[in-house]
Amino acid sequence: MDLKQLEYFVRVAELGSFTRAASELDVAQPALSRQVRLLEVELRQTLLVRNGRGAVPTEAGKLLLDHGRGILYQVERAREDLGRLRGGLAGRVAVGLPSSVARVLTVPLTRAFREALPEAKLSISEGLSAGLQQGLAAGRLDIVVLYNAQPSRELDVSPLFDEDLLLVRARPPGLHEDPPPGPVDLAEVARLPLVIPSRPNAIRMHVEAEMADIGCRPNVALEIDGVSAILDLVLDGAGCAILSRNALLHTPRPSAYTAQQIGTPPLRIRLSLATSLQRPATPVQKAALDLIRKTAPGVVAHV
């Protein structure tokens, strides 16, 4: 059984699409389809049912998917073990970060990774928590940082730290200093027009849950997925935003906004590290987890 063919099959089965798998693997789709078909011929089994929506594993395909993940994992472990003989851990780690965290963590994490794991390769993707969790489930990501992650049969979750969520408004013309310090009541925030991400964004869901606890619901002016677009709309007068401190500190023009603590005690949201329970972590992935735990608290603004 050809390992490349097995890898191609596993990726198509996980992503449910030849098109997406070809893009992820950086291979032409006809070549990918041909290799999967050759694997089916060798095994004398139909492994995937192709339809207009993508590709779904057959019963034989599901069985091979379980075996294939284990085989590819063992091959990766063998590469890492051999890499240790050369003096260091080898292998590849794909990390997913929320956009506000990626802005501050990418450079120091990459620097720490190169120093600690010179034989290994790191890739970093950024996105919303829901998309990152999907990437973890599909095998495109090995480690993700998530807002308000909940443990499950598929996820191994460990808390990282809590972040303050702040009410962000455009700074009035002529105002050069922040207004007198002091928290704004969550019920008052609920009455303000909010520019907020769409469901199931983790911050949106957290804010709605906290407001529901006090008998309120958010006044949603606009639903926008993307920190930069939200801040641009706040600056344009479309409404206010509820964002983490990091999202505001690392915008190109932080002085264009004011920020207030929400509630007493402050409204906060938890950041956690998550890995898949379907794929045991390799030694290099475990080392990367330790690096994130050590690096993130020193560079990401939190309580």
N, C-alpha and C positions, 0 to 999 in steps of 0.2 A: 504494500500500500504506500503510495507516494505521499510524503508529508506535506508537500505543497498543495496537492489536490485535497488532502484532508483539511488543511488550513482554509482553503478556498470554500469548501463545503460548509465548515463550521461558521465562517463569517456570513455566508449567504443565509444560512439557517437562523443565525442570531439576529440579523438585520431584516430578514423577511423580504429581501429584494436583491436581485442580481445587480441592478443599477447602483444602489447604495453600497453594496459590497465592492463593486468594481472601483467606485470612487475612493472608498476607504483603503483598499489594497493597492491603489494606483496601478491598475491593470485594465486593459481593454475588455469591455464586456463580452465580446465574442470569444476571446481567449479564456475568460473565466468560465463561461458556459461550457466550452469544449472540455476543460479540465474536469469540471464536475460531472459532465456526461461520461468521460472516460472512467471516472471512479465508479459511477453507476454500472457501467459495462463490466468492469473488473469484479464488482461485488454481486453482479446479476440481481440487483435490486433497484427499484425506483426510490430515490431518496427524497426528492422534492416534487411537489405538485405545483406547476407553474400556472398562474392565473393572471387576470388583468390587474390585480392589486399587488402582485409580487410572487413570492415563493413560500410554500408552507411545507414543513417536513412531514413525510409519511410516517407510519409506525416504524418502518425500518430506519428512516431518517432520524427519528427521535432517539432510537437506540444507538445509532452511530454518533449522534451529537453528544450523548453522554460519554461514550467511549472516546470520541475525538477530543473533547475538552480535556479529559484526563491525560491522553497521549501527548497533546501539545503542551500541557502543563509540565509533564515529566521531561519533555525535550528541553523546555526552557530551564527547568531545574538543572538538567545535565550541563547546559551551557554555562549557567551560573557557577556550578561546582567546579567546572574546568577553569572558569575565569578566576576563581579564588586561587588556583595554583599559580596564576600569573601575578598574584599579589593583590587582588581586589575583587569586589563583587561586579559581575557583568549582568547585562540584561537591559530591558527597556521598561520604563514606568510611565504610564499616561495618567496625568493628574488633571482634575477638573475643578475650577474655582469660580465662585460668583464674581461678577464683574467688579464690584466694589473692592473685593478682597484681592483679585488678580492685579489690580492697579498698584497695590503696595507690596504684595508678597512675591510677585513673579521674579523680580531681579534678585532680592536677597536669597530666595529659595534656590534659584538657579546657581547662584554663586556658591552657596553651601553644598549643593548637590555635586558640583564639579570638584570641590575640594575633598569631599568625603567619599565620593563614588566616581572616580575618574574613568573607570572602565565601563560604566553604565550610561544609558541614554535616558534623558528626561524630555517628555513632551507635556505642554501645559495648554489646556483649553479653558475658555471662560464662557459662562452662560448663566441662565436662570436655573434655580435649584431643580425644577421639574425636568428640564432637559438634561442636566448633569446626572440625575438619578436614572434617566432612561439610558444614557450612555454607559453608566456602570452596569446596568442590567444586561445591555446588549454586548458587553465585553469590549467596547471601544475605550473605556476608561477603567483604570485599576483602583484609583483612590479619588474620592471627591470630598469637597468641603460643602456642607449643606446647611441651610437655615432650617431650624425646627425639624430636624430629621427624627423620624420615629423608628425604633428597632422593629424588625420583622423577620420572617423566616428567610428572606432574601438578603437582608442588610445587617452587617455588623457595625454598630454605631458607637462612637466614643466622644463625649463632650470635649470641645476645644476651649471655648470661653463664651461669655455673653457680651453682646454689643448693645450700646444705647441706640434707640431709635429717636430721631429728632424731628421736630416740626420745622420744615425749611420753607422760607418765604423770600421773595425778592426784596432786596434792601431798598427802602424808599429813596428817591432822589434827594441828595443833600445830606443823607444820614451816613456819617463816617464811622460811627461807633455802634456796637450792638445795643439793643434796648436793655434796660436794667435786668440783671439776671433774675431768673425765677421760672419755675415750671408752669406750663400751660395745662389746664385740666383736660383730660381725655374727652370729657363730654363737650367741651368747647371745640376741640379739634374736630369732633364729629359734625359740628355745624358748619365747618369751613369747606369751601369747594376744594376737592382733592384731585390732584393728578397722580394716579396710582396704577401699578401694574394690574393686568387682568388675572383672574383666577386660572390656574391654581398656584400662582406665585406665593412663595412661603411667607414673605413679609405681608402681602395683602391678606392672606388667610389668618395670620397672627393678629393683625390689626382688627380685622372683623370679629375675631373671637374675643379679643379684649374689650371691644366696644359692646358686643352682645352681652358680656357679663355685667355691664352697667346699664343695660336696656337701651343702647344706642346702635346706630348703624352709620357707616360712612356716607358722606355726601359726595358721591363720585362725579366729578366734573368731566374727566377724561380718563380712559384706560390706555396706558402706553407701556409697552414692554421695552425697557432700556433706560438706564440711569441718565445717560447724556441727553436723550430726548425729553425725559421728565424735567430735568433741570433747565433745559432751553425753554420749555413751555411755562415753567414757573417764572422764569425771567421775563417772559413775554406777557405775563399777567393772567395766564389761564387758570391759576389756582395755587394751592400750596402742595407740599409733598411730605411724605413721611419716609425718611431715608436714614441709613446708618451714618455715623460720623465719618467713616472712611469715604463714603460716596461723595460727601461734601468737601472734605479736606483736599481731595485729589482731583477735583474738577479744575479746569484751566483758570476759572475766575472765582475762587471761593469767597472773595471779598464782596461779590455781587449779591450775596445771600445773607440772611440772618438765620440762626438756628436756636431753638429752644428745647429744653428738656420737656418731655411729656409725662405729666403725672408725678405723684409722690407715693410710693417709690417709683423710680423712673421706668418708663416703658422700655423693655429690653427684649432681645431675641437671641436665641442660642445658636452658635456655630458649632458644628460637629464634624468629625471625620467619619467617613463611611467607606466600607469595602464590601465586596460581594461575598456572601456565604456559599455561593455556588462554585466559586473558584478560590481555593486556598491561596493565601498570599505567599509569594516567593520571597526568598531572603532579601533580594534587592528592594522589593516593595515594602517589606517590613522596615528596612533601613530608611526608605523614603518617608514612611509614616513617622518615624522618630525625628527625622529632620524637620518635618512640618510642625510637629509638636514643639520642637525647640525654637524654630525660627519665627513662627507666626505671632506668638505673644509679644515679641519684641518690636514688631514693625506694624502690626495692625492695631489701630486705636480701639481700645475696649475698656471695660470696667475692671 
